[in-house]
Amino acid sequence: MHMPTPIDARITPSLHSENVRQLDGYSDDSAPYLGPVMETLDDAYITLGKIHDARDHASRNQAWTPEQAVIAVSDAAYKQQQRLLSKFDKLSKTLDQQIKSMDEMLTGPLQQKAGMGTLNTEIRNHVRAMPTEERQKFLEDALARKDLTSLTAILGGPGYLSGLMDAEVTHYTRKLHEIQHPEVVGRLTALRSAKAHVEKVGPLVMGQVEKAMGSDWGRVTALRENNSKALAALKFGDGL
């Protein structure tokens, strides 16, 4: 069971993992599929807290100016920022793969029932003889009734045998898969919601790192350059 990460007022609430529980499609069934999302968010949230802590400790070092404290924290902050950005990128790719896999499950070809050859033919002939609007109504009604015998007969073969276009076969096949596998629909909904959430909050990491260390990266670069020049100026010999 996932234990909620304590709230840290220094960090944006958007990166807290508990937001995942509010996503469309989240349920006890889909929760395991969203585990990596919650773990990544927890990692980012906790890491940002540690950067804040490091800055607090550095700022209390009386031997350092505020600028020196920023430089001291920035090395670790940069490494953690790059690690987190890479982790979010990998997570996004993994979610894409999972979404694609479940999409394929809901669009795959249907298997006709064995021993139904003559009945399958009769059903297809019956549907093919219907006007277009009546045929569409027949299919919608069959979906509503969960009439698997009729639907698998019509959708389990080439569309032209039942007077359907390929696009219609694809559409109704997915509808039938969704009726047969509601758990997959729920998981797919949750994964898509999670992907959108990751894309929304992932870009917040850099700004939150800058906030945690007390400076933006442009200023850090300038401070490092000035520090390097100052240190270089101290490297002189005893002679004139």
N, C-alpha and C positions, 0 to 999 in steps of 0.2 A: 504494500500500500504506500502510495506517495505521501510523504509528510510535507506539509506546506513550509516553505522557506520563510523565516521571520521577516516581517516588513522592515525595510530600511528607508527612512524618509529622505535620505540623500540621493536615492536612485529613482528614476522614473517608474511609476507603477506599470507602465506598458510592458516592461520586461519581466514582470513577475509571472511565474509559471502558473499560478492559479487562474490566470485569464483563459488558459486552455480549456478549463472545465466549462466555460461559458460559450465555447464555440459551437456553431451549428453542427449537429451530428454527434456531439460528444455523448457517450453512454458507457455503461459498464462493458459493453461488447467492444466498442471502438477504442476504449481507453488504452489497452495494450499497444495499439498501433500509434498512439500519440505519445507514448512513453519517451521516445527519443527527443521529441519536441520539448517536453517538460524538463528533461534532463539538461538540454542545451540552454534553455532559459535560466534554469537554476544555476548552471555553471557561470553564465554571464552575470547574473545578479550577484552571486556570492563573490565573484572575482572583482567586480566593480566596488563592492563593499571593502574588499581587502586593499584596493588601490586608495580608496578614501582613508582607510586606517593608516596606510603607509605615509600618505601626505600629512596626516595629523601628527604622526610621530616625527616626521622630518621637520615640520614647522616648529616643533618644540626643541629642536636641537639648536642651542644658543650659539654654536660655532658656525652655523650656516645662516646666510641671508635668505630671504624668501626666494630669491632667484636660484640660489644654490640648492635649496630644498626641491624646487621644481626639477632641476637637472638631475638630482639624485633619484627622484621617483620616476622620471620619464623613461629610463631604460627598461625597467620592469614593466611599466605601463604599456610601452610599445610592443614588447614581446607578447604580453597578454592580449592586447588588442588584435594583433595579427593572428594569434591562435584562435581567438573567438570568431573573427571574421571568416577564417578558413573553416571552422566548425559549422557556422551558419550556412556557408556555401555548400558543404558536403551534405548537410541536412536537407537543404532545398533540392539537391539532385536526387537524394534518396526518396523524398516525398514524390517527386516527379515520376520515378520508377514505379513506386507503389500505386500511384494514381493510374498510370498507364496499364499496369497489370490488371487492376480491378476493372478498368474500362473494357479491357479485352474480354474479361469474364462475362461482361454484360452485353457484349456484341458478337460473341462467338456463334457459330452455326448451331442450329438445333438438331438433335438426334431424333429421327422418327421412331415411333414405337414399332417393335417387331410384330409381325403377324397382322399388320393393319393395312396391307397393300391395297386391297380392293376398296376398303372404306376411305383410305387416303385419297384415292383417285376420284371416288364419288364426291367427296367433300370439295376437292379442288375444282372439279367440273361444275359443281353447284355454284361455287363462289365466282368462278370465271364468267358464268352466264349472267351475273348480276350487273346492273348499271353501276357506274363508278361510285356514286354517293351511297347506294344501297350496300355495296361491297364494304365501303369504309365503315358504315354503321354496323354491319355484321361483325367486323373485326373488333370494333370498340365494345360492342355488347359482349362478345366472346371474352375479351379481356376482363370486363366487369364481372362476368360470371365465373371467371377462371376456368373456361372451357378448354382444358389442355388438349383434349382429343382433336378438336377442330383446329386449334391454333398450331399445334405441331404438324398436323397434316398440311396446312396451308403454308406455313413458314419453314417447314423442314425440307422443302424442295425448291427448285428454281422458281422465281417469282412469276415468270410467264405462264406456268402451268395453272396458276390461280388468277391470272389477269392483273398481277401486281408489278409495279416497277421496282427496280432494285432498291431505290431510296425508301419505298414503302416497306419492303421486306426488312431492311435495316432498322427502320423506325419501330415497327411492331415487334420485331425480334427482341430489341432492347426492352420494350415495355413488358414482354413476357418474361424475360430474364429477371427483371426488377420485381415482378410478382412472385416468381419462384425463389428468389434469393434476396429477401428484404434486408438481411444482415449485411450483405455486400453493399447494398445501396447506402445503408447507414455508415458503414466504414468509409466508403468513397466520399460521402458528404463531409465526414469529419476530416478526412485527409485533405480535401480541397480547402476546407476552412482553415486548417492548420497551415497549409502552404501559403495562403493569402496572409495569414497572421505573421508568419516568419518573414515574408517579403516586406511587411509593414514595419515590424519592429527591429529586424536585423540592422538596417541602416542607422538605428539610434545608438548603436554600440560606440562608434567613434566619438560622437558628441558627449556621451556619458563618460568615456575614458578621459576626455579633455576636462570635463567638469570635475572628475575625481582627482586628477593631478593638479588642478588649479591653473591650467594654462592651455591655450590651443597649440597645435603642432607648429604653426608658423613662428610663434614666439619662442617655443622650445628650440627650434633650429637657430634662431637669432641668438639666444642665450648661450647655446653650445659654441657657436662661432666666436662670440665675444670671450667666452671662457678659454677657448683654445688659444686665442691671441694673447690673452693675459698670461697664460701658463708659458707660452713660447717666449714672451718678453722676460720671463724670469730665468731663462736659460742663457746665462752669460758667464764668462770666465772672470778670474780675478784680475787679469791684466787690463790696461786701458784700451 
